Amino acid sequence: MRRTQLLAGSALLLIAAPVSAETLKDALLKAYNTNPTLTAERANVRAIDENVPIARADGRPALNLTGGYSEALLQGPGTNSINSPDRRTNADTQLTVPIFTGGAVRNSIRAAETRVDAGRFGLRGAESDLFTAVVGAYMDVIRDEAIVGLNTQNVRVLDVNLQASNDRFQVGDLTRTDVAQSQARLALARAQLQTAQARLISSRENYIRLVGDEPGVLDTPPPVPGTPAGVDQAVEVALQDNPSLLAAQRSRDATAFDINVARASRSPRVGVVLGAGYFNYLGSLGAGSGVDVGSQSGTTGTAGLSLTLPLFQGGRPAAQIRQAQARRSQSIEQVTEAERAVVANTRAAYAVWKSSEQVIASAETAVSANRLSLEGVRAENSVGNRTILDILNAEQELLNSQVTLVTARRDSYVARFALQAAMGRAEADDLGLEGGALYNPVTNYDRVKNRWSDRGRDVDPQPVATRTNESKPQGSEVTRPLDPILDTPVDRDAVNAPSKRP
C-alpha cells in the first residue's frame, strides 16, 4: 500500500513538459526587446550621437536677428531732436562664418565621433551582460526546480520511512530511538524543502525582473557553441574582442582630442561677419526743429572680418588643459582596470567551467553509487545488519549527491556562457535571435550626424521596456520532469519487513 502511494507521489514529479515550453532563445529575445537596462543604454547611445552635430555646429555659420524699440522719456536742456530722436525702432541681422578656430571644432568633432564608437561598444557590453544574467536566471530556475523536486521526493521517502518505523516499533522490532531519528530527519527534510521552495520563488522573480515575463515551463537549453583551446587562447580573444574593454579604449582615445580642444582656447579665432540692418525713427528725427532731415528710415549693410586674439584669460586655458590631461590619465588607468577585469573574468569563467565539468562527472558517479548503497543498506537492515540511522544517512547522502549534480550542471552552463561573453561572443548577432531586425545604433547616428536645422526634434519619449507590476506572484511548483539519474525510486517493501535478528 505504502509502496503504491510512494510511487504515485514520485510520479507527480515527472510532469510531462508541454510542447509550448519556453526556450532559452525565447527568454533572450524577450529580454533583448523589453529589458529596461538595455533600452536605457540604447537611449544613452542616441544621446551620445547628438554630440557630433553639436560639435559640428561650432564650425557652421551662425545667423542672428536682433531688434528693438526705444522712446525717450526725458530730454535734457539743449537736447536736439536731430541728434536724439524721440523714438527709434531697429532690426539687425548678422551672419558669422568661422574660418579659423585653432583646431577646436575639428578636435571636438573627432572626440565626439570617438565617443560614439565607445558608446556602441558599451551597448554591446550591456547586451552581453544582460544575456549572461538571463542565462544565469534561466538556469537558476531549472536548478531550483530540480532541487525542490529532489527535496519533495526525499520528504515522501522519509515520511514512508517514519510510518514504517512506527509500525515496526508497535510490534517491538524497533526502539523509540529509531522512531525519534526518523521523525527528526523528516522534520529536517521538510525544512530543507521549504528553503528550496523559497529559493525557487526568488529565482523565478529574478527571471521576471530580467526577462519581463513569467518563466512557465523552461526547455532544456542548447549546448553553448565554441570551445577555446585553453585559457590562454580565451584570454587572448577576450583582450581583442571584449566590448567593455573596447569601450574603455575608445573613451581613452577621445580624451586626446579633448586636450587639443583645451589648447585651442589660447589660439586666435577668425571669422567672416556680414551684417544688414534697418532703422526707423518713426517721424521723431528733427521733430520741432524746422529742419528738413529727409528720410526717417533706412537700411545698412556691412561686411568684414572678425579677429579674436586671447591675451589673458585669468589662467582658464591652462587649467582646462591640465584638467583634460588629468581626465586622459584617468581614462588610461580605466583601460588598465577594464583589462584586468577581462583577464580575471575570463580565467575565472574558464576555471569554473572546467571544474564544473569534473564535478558533474564525479557527481554522476556518486549518485549511482549512493543509489546502490541505499538499496544495499535497506537490504542489510532487513536482516539486522544495519540500523534505521544508517538508512537515513544513506538517504541524505543520495540527496546531497543529486543536489551537487544539479548545481554543477547549472554552474557549468553559466560559466561556459560567461566565458563566451568575456570573449565578446555573446551578443545579439552571435546568438541568432529571431523575431525581427536587431537594434542597429548606426541607423540613428546616420540620421542625425549631418543635420543643420534648429527646429528638428523627435517624438516625445514613451516607455519601451515592459513593466512587471501585474505579473502574478510566483510559486514553487515543479513543472519540469526530473532527469532519470535524479529520479531514483527504491523498493520500499523492505522498510516494512521485520529485521531478522538472531
C-alpha positions as CSV (number, residue, x, y, z in Angstrom):
1,M,0.0,0.0,0.0
2,R,2.7,2.5,1.1
3,R,4.8,1.5,-2.0
4,T,1.9,2.3,-4.2
5,Q,1.5,5.7,-2.6
6,L,5.2,6.5,-2.8
7,L,5.5,5.6,-6.4
8,A,2.3,7.6,-7.2
9,G,3.9,10.6,-5.3
10,S,7.1,10.3,-7.2
11,A,5.2,10.2,-10.5
12,L,3.9,13.7,-9.6
13,L,7.4,14.9,-10.1
14,L,7.6,13.6,-13.7
15,I,5.2,16.1,-15.2
16,A,5.4,15.9,-18.9
17,A,6.7,19.2,-20.3
18,P,4.1,20.8,-22.8
19,V,5.1,21.4,-26.3
20,S,4.9,25.2,-25.7
21,A,7.8,25.1,-23.2
22,E,9.9,28.3,-23.4
23,T,13.3,28.0,-24.8
24,L,16.4,29.9,-23.7
25,K,16.4,31.8,-27.0
26,D,12.8,32.9,-26.3
27,A,13.9,34.3,-23.0
28,L,16.9,36.1,-24.5
29,L,14.8,37.6,-27.2
30,K,12.2,38.9,-24.7
31,A,15.0,40.4,-22.6
32,Y,16.6,41.9,-25.7
33,N,13.3,43.7,-26.7
34,T,11.9,44.7,-23.3
35,N,14.6,44.9,-20.6
36,P,14.9,48.4,-19.2
37,T,18.6,48.3,-18.7
38,L,19.2,47.6,-22.4
39,T,16.6,50.0,-23.7
40,A,18.0,52.8,-21.4
41,E,21.5,52.0,-22.8
42,R,20.2,52.4,-26.3
43,A,18.7,55.8,-25.4
44,N,22.1,56.8,-23.9
45,V,23.9,55.9,-27.2
46,R,21.4,58.0,-29.1
47,A,22.2,60.9,-26.7
48,I,25.9,60.4,-27.4
49,D,25.2,60.5,-31.1
50,E,23.9,64.1,-30.7
51,N,27.4,65.3,-29.6
52,V,28.6,65.0,-33.2
53,P,26.1,67.6,-34.7
54,I,26.6,69.7,-31.5
55,A,30.4,69.8,-32.1
56,R,29.9,70.5,-35.8
57,A,27.6,73.4,-35.1
58,D,30.5,75.4,-33.7
59,G,32.1,75.4,-37.1
60,R,29.0,76.3,-39.1
61,P,27.6,79.7,-40.0
62,A,25.5,81.4,-37.3
63,L,22.7,83.8,-38.3
64,N,21.2,86.1,-35.6
65,L,18.5,88.7,-35.8
66,T,18.2,91.4,-33.2
67,G,15.6,94.2,-33.0
68,G,14.3,96.8,-30.6
69,Y,12.2,99.9,-30.0
70,S,13.1,102.8,-27.8
71,E,11.4,106.0,-26.8
72,A,12.9,109.0,-25.0
73,L,11.0,109.7,-21.8
74,L,13.2,112.6,-20.6
75,Q,15.1,115.1,-22.8
76,G,17.6,117.3,-21.0
77,P,18.1,121.0,-21.8
78,G,19.7,121.6,-25.2
79,T,18.8,118.2,-26.4
80,N,18.5,118.3,-30.2
81,S,15.8,116.1,-31.8
82,I,18.1,115.7,-34.8
83,N,20.8,114.0,-32.7
84,S,18.4,112.4,-30.2
85,P,15.1,111.5,-31.8
86,D,12.3,110.7,-29.5
87,R,11.6,107.3,-30.9
88,R,13.6,104.6,-32.7
89,T,13.0,101.1,-33.9
90,N,15.6,98.9,-35.5
91,A,16.3,95.4,-36.8
92,D,19.8,94.0,-37.4
93,T,20.9,90.7,-38.9
94,Q,24.4,89.3,-38.6
95,L,25.9,86.3,-40.3
96,T,29.1,84.9,-38.8
97,V,31.1,82.3,-40.6
98,P,34.0,80.8,-38.6
99,I,37.2,80.5,-40.6
100,F,39.8,79.5,-38.1
101,T,39.3,78.3,-34.5
102,G,42.7,76.9,-33.7
103,G,41.5,73.3,-34.2
104,A,38.9,73.4,-31.5
105,V,36.0,72.5,-33.8
106,R,37.9,69.7,-35.6
107,N,39.1,68.1,-32.4
108,S,35.7,68.4,-30.8
109,I,34.1,66.6,-33.7
110,R,36.8,63.8,-33.6
111,A,36.3,63.5,-29.8
112,A,32.5,63.2,-30.3
113,E,32.9,60.6,-33.0
114,T,35.3,58.6,-30.9
115,R,32.8,58.6,-28.0
116,V,30.1,57.4,-30.4
117,D,32.3,54.4,-31.0
118,A,32.8,53.9,-27.3
119,G,29.0,54.2,-26.7
120,R,28.4,51.5,-29.3
121,F,30.9,49.2,-27.6
122,G,29.3,50.0,-24.3
123,L,25.9,49.0,-25.8
124,R,27.4,45.7,-26.9
125,G,28.8,45.1,-23.4
126,A,25.3,45.9,-21.9
127,E,23.8,43.3,-24.3
128,S,26.4,40.7,-23.3
129,D,26.0,41.4,-19.6
130,L,22.2,41.2,-19.9
131,F,22.3,37.9,-21.8
132,T,24.7,36.4,-19.2
133,A,22.4,37.4,-16.4
134,V,19.4,35.9,-18.3
135,V,21.2,32.7,-18.8
136,G,22.0,32.6,-15.1
137,A,18.4,33.3,-14.2
138,Y,17.2,30.7,-16.6
139,M,19.5,28.1,-15.3
140,D,18.7,29.1,-11.7
141,V,15.0,28.3,-12.2
142,I,15.9,24.9,-13.8
143,R,18.3,24.1,-10.9
144,D,16.0,25.2,-8.2
145,E,13.0,23.3,-9.7
146,A,15.1,20.2,-9.7
147,I,16.2,20.8,-6.1
148,V,12.6,21.3,-5.0
149,G,11.7,18.1,-6.8
150,L,14.5,16.2,-5.1
151,N,13.6,17.5,-1.7
152,T,9.9,16.7,-2.3
153,Q,10.9,13.2,-3.2
154,N,13.1,13.0,-0.1
155,V,10.2,14.1,2.2
156,R,8.0,11.5,0.7
157,V,10.6,8.8,1.2
158,L,11.3,9.9,4.8
159,D,7.5,10.0,5.5
160,V,7.2,6.4,4.4
161,N,10.2,5.6,6.5
162,L,8.6,7.1,9.6
163,Q,5.4,5.3,9.0
164,A,7.3,2.0,8.7
165,S,9.3,2.8,11.7
166,N,6.2,3.4,13.8
167,D,4.7,0.1,12.5
168,R,7.8,-1.8,13.5
169,F,8.0,-0.1,16.8
170,Q,4.5,-1.2,17.6
171,V,5.5,-4.8,17.0
172,G,8.6,-4.4,19.1
173,D,11.1,-4.6,16.2
174,L,12.4,-1.1,16.6
175,T,13.0,1.2,19.6
176,R,11.7,4.6,20.4
177,T,15.2,6.0,19.4
178,D,14.7,4.6,15.9
179,V,11.4,6.4,15.6
180,A,12.8,9.6,17.0
181,Q,15.6,9.5,14.5
182,S,13.1,9.1,11.7
183,Q,11.0,12.0,13.0
184,A,14.0,14.3,13.3
185,R,15.2,13.5,9.8
186,L,11.7,14.0,8.3
187,A,11.4,17.4,10.1
188,L,14.8,18.5,8.8
189,A,13.8,17.4,5.2
190,R,10.7,19.4,5.4
191,A,12.7,22.5,6.5
192,Q,15.1,21.9,3.6
193,L,12.1,21.6,1.2
194,Q,10.7,25.0,2.4
195,T,14.1,26.6,1.9
196,A,14.4,25.2,-1.6
197,Q,10.9,26.4,-2.4
198,A,11.7,29.9,-1.2
199,R,14.8,29.9,-3.3
200,L,12.9,28.7,-6.4
201,I,10.4,31.5,-5.9
202,S,13.2,34.0,-5.6
203,S,14.8,32.7,-8.8
204,R,11.5,32.9,-10.7
205,E,11.0,36.5,-9.6
206,N,14.5,37.4,-10.7
207,Y,13.8,35.8,-14.0
208,I,10.7,38.1,-14.4
209,R,12.9,41.1,-13.5
210,L,15.3,40.3,-16.3
211,V,13.1,38.8,-19.0
212,G,9.9,40.7,-18.2
213,D,7.7,37.6,-18.3
214,E,6.9,34.6,-16.1
215,P,9.2,31.6,-16.7
216,G,6.5,29.0,-17.1
217,V,7.9,25.7,-18.3
218,L,11.6,26.1,-19.4
219,D,13.0,23.8,-22.0
220,T,16.5,22.3,-21.7
221,P,19.0,24.8,-23.0
222,P,21.0,24.0,-26.1
223,P,24.8,23.5,-25.9
224,V,26.9,26.6,-25.8
225,P,28.9,26.7,-29.1
226,G,32.5,27.4,-29.4
227,T,35.3,26.0,-27.2
228,P,38.6,27.7,-26.7
229,A,41.7,25.5,-26.9
230,G,42.8,26.7,-23.5
231,V,42.6,29.5,-21.0
232,D,45.4,31.4,-22.7
233,Q,43.6,31.5,-26.0
234,A,40.4,32.6,-24.3
235,V,42.2,35.5,-22.7
236,E,43.9,36.4,-26.0
237,V,40.5,36.6,-27.7
238,A,38.9,38.4,-24.9
239,L,41.6,41.1,-24.9
240,Q,40.8,41.7,-28.6
241,D,37.1,41.4,-28.7
242,N,35.6,42.2,-25.2
243,P,33.2,45.1,-25.8
244,S,33.7,46.6,-22.3
245,L,37.4,46.8,-22.8
246,L,37.0,48.2,-26.4
247,A,34.6,50.9,-25.0
248,A,37.2,51.9,-22.4
249,Q,39.9,52.1,-25.0
250,R,37.8,54.3,-27.3
251,S,36.9,56.6,-24.3
252,R,40.6,56.9,-23.7
253,D,41.3,57.8,-27.3
254,A,38.7,60.6,-27.1
255,T,40.5,62.3,-24.3
256,A,43.5,63.1,-26.5
257,F,41.2,65.2,-28.7
258,D,39.9,66.9,-25.6
259,I,43.4,68.1,-24.7
260,N,43.7,69.7,-28.2
261,V,40.3,71.4,-27.7
262,A,41.5,72.9,-24.5
263,R,44.8,74.1,-26.1
264,A,42.8,75.8,-28.9
265,S,41.3,78.2,-26.4
266,R,44.6,80.1,-26.5
267,S,44.6,80.4,-30.2
268,P,43.3,83.3,-32.3
269,R,39.9,83.0,-34.0
270,V,39.0,84.4,-37.3
271,G,35.6,84.7,-38.9
272,V,33.7,86.5,-41.7
273,V,31.0,88.8,-40.5
274,L,28.1,90.0,-42.7
275,G,25.5,92.4,-41.3
276,A,22.3,94.1,-42.5
277,G,20.1,96.4,-40.6
278,Y,17.0,98.6,-40.8
279,F,16.1,101.6,-38.7
280,N,13.1,103.9,-38.4
281,Y,12.8,107.0,-36.2
282,L,9.0,107.0,-36.6
283,G,8.9,110.7,-37.6
284,S,10.7,111.9,-34.5
285,L,14.0,112.8,-36.1
286,G,14.2,116.6,-36.3
287,A,10.7,117.0,-35.0
288,G,10.0,120.6,-34.0
289,S,13.4,121.8,-35.2
290,G,12.1,123.2,-38.5
291,V,15.0,121.4,-40.3
292,D,14.3,119.1,-43.2
293,V,16.1,115.9,-42.2
294,G,15.0,113.9,-45.1
295,S,14.1,110.2,-44.7
296,Q,13.1,108.9,-41.2
297,S,14.2,105.3,-42.0
298,G,17.0,103.4,-43.8
299,T,18.9,100.3,-44.3
300,T,22.6,99.4,-43.7
301,G,24.9,96.6,-44.8
302,T,28.3,95.6,-43.5
303,A,31.0,93.1,-44.3
304,G,34.2,92.3,-42.7
305,L,36.5,90.0,-40.7
306,S,36.5,89.4,-37.0
307,L,39.7,88.6,-35.2
308,T,39.8,87.4,-31.6
309,L,43.3,87.1,-30.1
310,P,43.2,86.0,-26.5
311,L,45.9,87.7,-24.5
312,F,45.0,86.9,-20.9
313,Q,42.1,84.8,-19.6
314,G,42.9,84.6,-15.9
315,G,44.5,81.2,-16.2
316,R,41.4,79.5,-17.6
317,P,43.1,77.9,-20.6
318,A,46.0,76.4,-18.6
319,A,43.5,75.0,-16.1
320,Q,41.4,73.5,-18.8
321,I,44.5,71.9,-20.4
322,R,45.6,70.4,-17.1
323,Q,42.1,69.2,-16.4
324,A,41.9,67.5,-19.8
325,Q,45.3,65.9,-19.2
326,A,44.1,64.6,-15.9
327,R,41.0,63.1,-17.5
328,R,43.2,61.4,-20.0
329,S,45.3,60.0,-17.2
330,Q,42.1,58.7,-15.6
331,S,40.9,57.1,-18.8
332,I,44.3,55.4,-19.3
333,E,44.0,53.9,-15.8
334,Q,40.5,52.8,-16.5
335,V,41.6,50.9,-19.6
336,T,44.1,49.0,-17.4
337,E,41.3,48.4,-14.9
338,A,39.0,47.1,-17.6
339,E,41.8,44.9,-19.0
340,R,42.4,43.4,-15.5
341,A,38.7,42.7,-15.1
342,V,38.5,41.0,-18.5
343,V,41.5,38.8,-17.8
344,A,40.2,37.9,-14.3
345,N,36.6,37.2,-15.5
346,T,37.8,35.1,-18.5
347,R,40.2,33.0,-16.4
348,A,37.6,32.6,-13.6
349,A,34.8,31.6,-16.1
350,Y,37.2,29.1,-17.7
351,A,38.2,27.6,-14.3
352,V,34.6,27.3,-13.1
353,W,33.6,25.7,-16.4
354,K,36.3,23.1,-16.3
355,S,35.9,22.5,-12.6
356,S,32.1,22.1,-13.0
357,E,32.6,19.6,-15.8
358,Q,34.7,17.5,-13.4
359,V,32.2,17.9,-10.6
360,I,29.5,16.7,-13.0
361,A,31.4,13.5,-13.8
362,S,32.1,12.9,-10.1
363,A,28.6,13.7,-9.0
364,E,27.1,11.3,-11.6
365,T,29.3,8.6,-10.2
366,A,28.3,9.5,-6.7
367,V,24.6,9.5,-7.5
368,S,24.8,6.0,-9.0
369,A,26.9,4.7,-6.1
370,N,24.7,6.2,-3.4
371,R,21.6,4.8,-5.1
372,L,23.2,1.3,-4.9
373,S,24.4,2.0,-1.4
374,L,20.9,2.9,-0.3
375,E,19.4,-0.2,-1.7
376,G,22.2,-2.3,0.0
377,V,21.7,-0.6,3.4
378,R,18.0,-1.3,3.2
379,A,18.6,-4.9,2.3
380,E,21.1,-5.2,5.2
381,N,18.7,-3.6,7.6
382,S,16.1,-6.2,6.8
383,V,18.5,-8.9,8.1
384,G,19.5,-6.8,11.1
385,N,23.0,-5.7,10.0
386,R,22.1,-2.0,9.5
387,T,20.2,0.5,11.7
388,I,17.5,3.0,10.8
389,L,20.1,5.7,11.2
390,D,22.2,4.0,8.5
391,I,19.2,4.2,6.2
392,L,18.6,7.8,7.0
393,N,22.2,8.7,6.4
394,A,22.2,6.8,3.1
395,E,19.1,8.7,2.0
396,Q,20.7,12.0,2.9
397,E,23.9,11.2,1.0
398,L,22.0,10.3,-2.1
399,L,20.1,13.6,-1.9
400,N,23.3,15.6,-1.4
401,S,25.0,14.0,-4.4
402,Q,21.9,14.7,-6.5
403,V,21.8,18.4,-5.5
404,T,25.6,18.6,-6.2
405,L,25.0,17.2,-9.7
406,V,22.1,19.6,-10.4
407,T,24.2,22.6,-9.1
408,A,27.3,21.6,-11.1
409,R,25.3,21.3,-14.3
410,R,23.9,24.8,-13.7
411,D,27.4,26.2,-12.9
412,S,29.0,24.6,-15.9
413,Y,26.5,26.0,-18.3
414,V,26.5,29.6,-16.9
415,A,30.3,29.6,-16.7
416,R,30.5,28.4,-20.3
417,F,28.3,31.2,-21.4
418,A,30.1,33.7,-19.3
419,L,33.3,32.6,-20.9
420,Q,31.8,33.3,-24.3
421,A,30.6,36.7,-23.1
422,A,34.1,37.6,-21.8
423,M,35.5,36.7,-25.3
424,G,33.0,39.1,-26.9
425,R,30.9,36.3,-28.4
426,A,27.6,36.6,-26.5
427,E,25.9,39.5,-28.2
428,A,22.6,39.6,-30.2
429,D,24.4,39.0,-33.5
430,D,26.2,36.0,-32.1
431,L,23.1,34.3,-30.6
432,G,21.0,34.2,-33.8
433,L,17.9,35.8,-32.1
434,E,14.9,35.7,-34.4
435,G,11.9,38.0,-34.1
436,G,12.6,41.0,-36.3
437,A,15.5,43.2,-37.1
438,L,18.1,43.7,-34.4
439,Y,18.7,47.2,-33.0
440,N,21.3,49.0,-35.1
441,P,22.8,52.1,-33.4
442,V,24.3,53.2,-36.7
443,T,20.8,54.0,-38.0
444,N,20.2,56.8,-35.5
445,Y,23.7,58.2,-36.0
446,D,23.4,58.4,-39.8
447,R,20.0,60.1,-39.2
448,V,21.4,62.9,-37.0
449,K,25.1,63.4,-37.7
450,N,24.7,66.0,-40.6
451,R,21.5,67.8,-39.5
452,W,21.5,71.6,-39.7
453,S,18.0,72.5,-38.8
454,D,17.4,74.2,-35.4
455,R,13.8,73.1,-35.4
456,G,14.3,69.3,-35.6
457,R,13.1,67.2,-32.8
458,D,12.0,63.6,-32.2
459,V,8.7,62.4,-30.9
460,D,8.2,62.6,-27.1
461,P,9.8,59.6,-25.4
462,Q,7.5,56.7,-24.5
463,P,8.2,53.7,-22.3
464,V,9.8,50.8,-24.3
465,A,10.5,48.3,-21.6
466,T,7.6,46.3,-20.2
467,R,6.5,46.6,-16.6
468,T,6.1,43.6,-14.3
469,N,3.8,45.0,-11.7
470,E,0.9,43.0,-13.0
471,S,2.7,39.7,-13.1
472,K,1.4,37.2,-10.6
473,P,3.4,36.2,-7.6
474,Q,5.5,33.1,-8.3
475,G,5.0,29.7,-6.7
476,S,7.3,26.8,-6.0
477,E,5.5,24.2,-8.2
478,V,7.7,21.8,-10.2
479,T,7.0,22.0,-13.9
480,R,9.9,20.0,-15.4
481,P,10.5,16.3,-15.2
482,L,13.4,15.1,-13.2
483,D,16.4,13.7,-15.0
484,P,16.3,9.9,-14.9
485,I,19.5,9.9,-12.9
486,L,17.9,12.1,-10.3
487,D,14.6,10.2,-10.0
488,T,15.6,7.1,-8.1
489,P,12.6,5.3,-6.7
490,V,13.7,2.4,-4.4
491,D,11.6,-0.6,-3.4
492,R,10.3,0.3,0.0
493,D,8.7,-3.0,0.8
494,A,11.9,-3.8,2.7
495,V,11.1,-1.0,5.1
496,N,8.1,-2.9,6.4
497,A,10.0,-6.2,6.7
498,P,10.9,-7.1,10.3
499,S,14.6,-7.4,10.9
500,K,15.9,-11.0,11.2
501,R,18.0,-10.6,14.3
502,P,19.4,-13.7,15.9
